Amino acid sequence: MSQLLIEIDSPEDEALVRQLLTRLNVRVVRDTSLDERKKKFKQALNNLIASRAAEAFGDPTEWQRETRKDRVLDGRDE
């Protein structure tokens, strides 16, 4: 048995592929649209934000200031 992940750009092409799959007696194991994947990704990001796990790393701008502390940028005073 083999599994393929296929990306289809247009609804017309998707309909054609689905017709072919039916004709070849192939089953669709998982059907996820781009919108559905975006929604799941957004939900995962929101869960991460809500967990406040990133706060353990501190303020990223402060880290960047400390990291670049030894060098003066052109056109800026120390």
MIBA-370911 format. One record per residue: x, y, z of N, C-alpha, C, O in turn; residue in three letters. Coordinates in steps of 0.02 Angstrom, whole numbers, padded with zeros to 5 digits, always signed. Example, Ala and Ser with C-alpha at 12.3 -4.5 7.8 and 13.67 -1.06 7.14 Angstrom:
n.X / n.Y / n.Z / ca.X / ca.Y / ca.Z / c.X / c.Y / c.Z / o.X / o.Y / o.Z / residuo
+00660 / -00284 / +00390 / +00615 / -00225 / +00390 / +00660 / -00165 / +00390 / +00712 / -00166 / +00423 / ALA;
+00642 / -00112 / +00354 / +00684 / -00053 / +00357 / +00645 / +00002 / +00394 / +00670 / +00057 / +00402 / SER;
This chain:
n.X / n.Y / n.Z / ca.X / ca.Y / ca.Z / c.X / c.Y / c.Z / o.X / o.Y / o.Z / residuo
+00042 / -00059 / +00000 / +00000 / +00000 / +00000 / +00044 / +00062 / +00000 / +00097 / +00062 / +00032 / MET;
+00024 / +00113 / -00036 / +00060 / +00177 / -00039 / +00012 / +00233 / -00020 / -00048 / +00227 / -00028 / SER;
+00041 / +00287 / +00005 / +00002 / +00348 / +00019 / +00035 / +00406 / -00016 / +00096 / +00412 / -00018 / GLN;
-00007 / +00449 / -00044 / +00017 / +00509 / -00079 / -00015 / +00570 / -00048 / -00074 / +00569 / -00030 / LEU;
+00022 / +00623 / -00042 / -00004 / +00687 / -00022 / -00005 / +00731 / -00084 / +00047 / +00743 / -00114 / LEU;
-00064 / +00754 / -00102 / -00072 / +00792 / -00164 / -00099 / +00861 / -00149 / -00146 / +00869 / -00110 / ILE;
-00068 / +00912 / -00179 / -00094 / +00981 / -00174 / -00125 / +00998 / -00240 / -00095 / +00989 / -00293 / GLU;
-00187 / +01023 / -00237 / -00224 / +01040 / -00298 / -00243 / +01114 / -00294 / -00269 / +01137 / -00244 / ILE;
-00230 / +01150 / -00349 / -00239 / +01222 / -00349 / -00311 / +01245 / -00363 / -00331 / +01298 / -00341 / ASP;
-00349 / +01205 / -00400 / -00415 / +01230 / -00418 / -00469 / +01178 / -00401 / -00455 / +01118 / -00402 / SER;
-00529 / +01201 / -00387 / -00584 / +01155 / -00372 / -00600 / +01109 / -00432 / -00621 / +01052 / -00422 / PRO;
-00591 / +01135 / -00492 / -00604 / +01094 / -00551 / -00557 / +01035 / -00555 / -00577 / +00979 / -00569 / GLU;
-00492 / +01049 / -00542 / -00443 / +00995 / -00542 / -00456 / +00945 / -00487 / -00448 / +00885 / -00496 / ASP;
-00478 / +00970 / -00429 / -00493 / +00926 / -00374 / -00551 / +00879 / -00392 / -00549 / +00819 / -00377 / GLU;
-00602 / +00906 / -00424 / -00659 / +00865 / -00445 / -00636 / +00811 / -00493 / -00658 / +00754 / -00489 / ALA;
-00593 / +00829 / -00539 / -00567 / +00781 / -00588 / -00527 / +00725 / -00554 / -00534 / +00666 / -00571 / LEU;
-00485 / +00744 / -00506 / -00445 / +00694 / -00470 / -00490 / +00648 / -00430 / -00479 / +00588 / -00427 / VAL;
-00542 / +00676 / -00398 / -00588 / +00636 / -00359 / -00625 / +00586 / -00404 / -00638 / +00529 / -00383 / ARG;
-00643 / +00607 / -00464 / -00676 / +00561 / -00511 / -00629 / +00503 / -00528 / -00649 / +00445 / -00531 / GLN;
-00566 / +00520 / -00540 / -00517 / +00469 / -00557 / -00506 / +00421 / -00498 / -00499 / +00361 / -00508 / LEU;
-00503 / +00448 / -00438 / -00494 / +00405 / -00379 / -00552 / +00356 / -00372 / -00541 / +00297 / -00357 / LEU;
-00612 / +00379 / -00383 / -00671 / +00336 / -00379 / -00667 / +00281 / -00432 / -00681 / +00223 / -00418 / THR;
-00647 / +00300 / -00491 / -00642 / +00253 / -00546 / -00589 / +00200 / -00534 / -00596 / +00142 / -00554 / ARG;
-00535 / +00219 / -00500 / -00480 / +00173 / -00486 / -00491 / +00134 / -00420 / -00449 / +00094 / -00400 / LEU;
-00548 / +00146 / -00388 / -00564 / +00114 / -00324 / -00512 / +00130 / -00271 / -00490 / +00085 / -00234 / ASN;
-00492 / +00193 / -00268 / -00444 / +00218 / -00218 / -00483 / +00257 / -00166 / -00529 / +00295 / -00183 / VAL;
-00465 / +00249 / -00104 / -00501 / +00285 / -00051 / -00460 / +00345 / -00027 / -00398 / +00344 / -00029 / ARG;
-00495 / +00397 / -00006 / -00464 / +00456 / +00023 / -00458 / +00444 / +00098 / -00508 / +00434 / +00132 / VAL;
-00397 / +00444 / +00124 / -00385 / +00429 / +00194 / -00398 / +00491 / +00237 / -00430 / +00487 / +00289 / VAL;
-00373 / +00547 / +00214 / -00381 / +00610 / +00252 / -00393 / +00665 / +00202 / -00357 / +00671 / +00152 / ARG;
-00443 / +00706 / +00215 / -00461 / +00760 / +00170 / -00456 / +00826 / +00208 / -00500 / +00842 / +00248 / ASP;
-00402 / +00863 / +00196 / -00394 / +00927 / +00230 / -00384 / +00982 / +00178 / -00339 / +00978 / +00135 / THR;
-00425 / +01032 / +00183 / -00418 / +01089 / +00139 / -00368 / +01138 / +00168 / -00350 / +01134 / +00226 / SER;
-00346 / +01185 / +00127 / -00299 / +01236 / +00150 / -00330 / +01277 / +00206 / -00297 / +01294 / +00255 / LEU;
-00394 / +01294 / +00199 / -00428 / +01333 / +00251 / -00430 / +01296 / +00317 / -00420 / +01325 / +00370 / ASP;
-00441 / +01230 / +00313 / -00443 / +01190 / +00374 / -00374 / +01187 / +00407 / -00369 / +01192 / +00468 / GLU;
-00321 / +01180 / +00367 / -00253 / +01179 / +00394 / -00235 / +01246 / +00425 / -00203 / +01249 / +00477 / ARG;
-00255 / +01301 / +00392 / -00242 / +01368 / +00420 / -00278 / +01377 / +00486 / -00250 / +01405 / +00534 / LYS;
-00340 / +01353 / +00490 / -00379 / +01359 / +00551 / -00346 / +01320 / +00608 / -00342 / +01344 / +00664 / LYS;
-00322 / +01259 / +00593 / -00289 / +01218 / +00644 / -00223 / +01252 / +00667 / -00207 / +01251 / +00726 / LYS;
-00186 / +01280 / +00620 / -00123 / +01314 / +00637 / -00137 / +01375 / +00680 / -00102 / +01387 / +00729 / PHE;
-00188 / +01413 / +00662 / -00205 / +01473 / +00701 / -00226 / +01453 / +00772 / -00208 / +01486 / +00820 / LYS;
-00265 / +01398 / +00777 / -00286 / +01375 / +00843 / -00226 / +01353 / +00884 / -00224 / +01366 / +00944 / GLN;
-00178 / +01319 / +00853 / -00117 / +01298 / +00889 / -00078 / +01358 / +00914 / -00054 / +01358 / +00970 / ALA;
-00072 / +01410 / +00872 / -00038 / +01471 / +00894 / -00074 / +01505 / +00952 / -00043 / +01527 / +01000 / LEU;
-00140 / +01508 / +00947 / -00180 / +01538 / +01001 / -00172 / +01498 / +01066 / -00168 / +01527 / +01120 / ASN;
-00169 / +01432 / +01060 / -00159 / +01390 / +01120 / -00090 / +01404 / +01150 / -00083 / +01406 / +01211 / ASN;
-00040 / +01412 / +01108 / +00027 / +01426 / +01132 / +00029 / +01494 / +01168 / +00059 / +01501 / +01221 / LEU;
-00004 / +01543 / +01138 / -00006 / +01610 / +01169 / -00043 / +01606 / +01236 / -00021 / +01635 / +01286 / ILE;
-00098 / +01570 / +01238 / -00138 / +01564 / +01299 / -00100 / +01527 / +01354 / -00110 / +01540 / +01413 / ALA;
-00056 / +01481 / +01335 / -00018 / +01443 / +01384 / +00035 / +01485 / +01419 / +00060 / +01468 / +01472 / SER;
+00054 / +01541 / +01388 / +00104 / +01587 / +01414 / +00172 / +01554 / +01422 / +00214 / +01576 / +01462 / ARG;
+00184 / +01501 / +01384 / +00248 / +01464 / +01388 / +00306 / +01508 / +01365 / +00362 / +01500 / +01391 / ALA;
+00295 / +01552 / +01319 / +00349 / +01594 / +01292 / +00376 / +01644 / +01343 / +00432 / +01669 / +01336 / ALA;
+00337 / +01658 / +01394 / +00358 / +01707 / +01444 / +00420 / +01683 / +01482 / +00457 / +01724 / +01510 / GLU;
+00431 / +01618 / +01484 / +00490 / +01591 / +01519 / +00555 / +01614 / +01485 / +00608 / +01612 / +01517 / ALA;
+00551 / +01634 / +01423 / +00610 / +01655 / +01386 / +00625 / +01729 / +01395 / +00678 / +01752 / +01374 / PHE;
+00579 / +01766 / +01425 / +00591 / +01837 / +01436 / +00572 / +01880 / +01376 / +00540 / +01857 / +01329 / GLY;
+00592 / +01943 / +01380 / +00575 / +01992 / +01329 / +00623 / +01986 / +01270 / +00684 / +01996 / +01279 / ASP;
+00599 / +01970 / +01210 / +00644 / +01961 / +01153 / +00680 / +02025 / +01133 / +00737 / +02022 / +01109 / PRO;
+00648 / +02083 / +01142 / +00682 / +02146 / +01124 / +00739 / +02160 / +01172 / +00791 / +02187 / +01152 / THR;
+00730 / +02143 / +01235 / +00784 / +02152 / +01284 / +00842 / +02106 / +01268 / +00900 / +02126 / +01273 / GLU;
+00827 / +02044 / +01250 / +00880 / +01997 / +01230 / +00919 / +02024 / +01170 / +00980 / +02019 / +01168 / TRP;
+00883 / +02052 / +01122 / +00917 / +02079 / +01063 / +00961 / +02138 / +01081 / +01016 / +02145 / +01056 / GLN;
+00936 / +02182 / +01125 / +00977 / +02239 / +01147 / +01040 / +02215 / +01181 / +01094 / +02243 / +01169 / ARG;
+01035 / +02165 / +01224 / +01093 / +02139 / +01259 / +01142 / +02106 / +01210 / +01203 / +02113 / +01217 / GLU;
+01116 / +02070 / +01162 / +01157 / +02036 / +01114 / +01196 / +02085 / +01070 / +01253 / +02073 / +01053 / THR;
+01164 / +02139 / +01052 / +01195 / +02188 / +01008 / +01226 / +02246 / +01046 / +01244 / +02297 / +01017 / ARG;
+01232 / +02239 / +01111 / +01257 / +02293 / +01153 / +01327 / +02315 / +01134 / +01343 / +02374 / +01140 / LYS;
+01369 / +02269 / +01111 / +01438 / +02285 / +01097 / +01450 / +02321 / +01031 / +01506 / +02342 / +01018 / ASP;
+01399 / +02328 / +00991 / +01411 / +02361 / +00927 / +01363 / +02420 / +00918 / +01304 / +02417 / +00935 / ARG;
+01390 / +02474 / +00891 / +01352 / +02535 / +00880 / +01327 / +02534 / +00808 / +01366 / +02524 / +00761 / VAL;
+01264 / +02545 / +00799 / +01236 / +02547 / +00732 / +01250 / +02614 / +00699 / +01252 / +02665 / +00733 / LEU;
+01260 / +02613 / +00634 / +01274 / +02675 / +00597 / +01217 / +02726 / +00607 / +01158 / +02708 / +00605 / ASP;
+01235 / +02787 / +00619 / +01186 / +02841 / +00625 / +01152 / +02844 / +00693 / +01105 / +02882 / +00702 / GLY;
+01175 / +02804 / +00740 / +01144 / +02805 / +00807 / +01196 / +02817 / +00860 / +01253 / +02794 / +00855 / ARG;
+01177 / +02853 / +00911 / +01221 / +02862 / +00969 / +01214 / +02803 / +01015 / +01164 / +02767 / +01013 / ASP;
+01264 / +02793 / +01056 / +01261 / +02737 / +01104 / +01210 / +02749 / +01154 / +01200 / +02708 / +01198 / GLU;
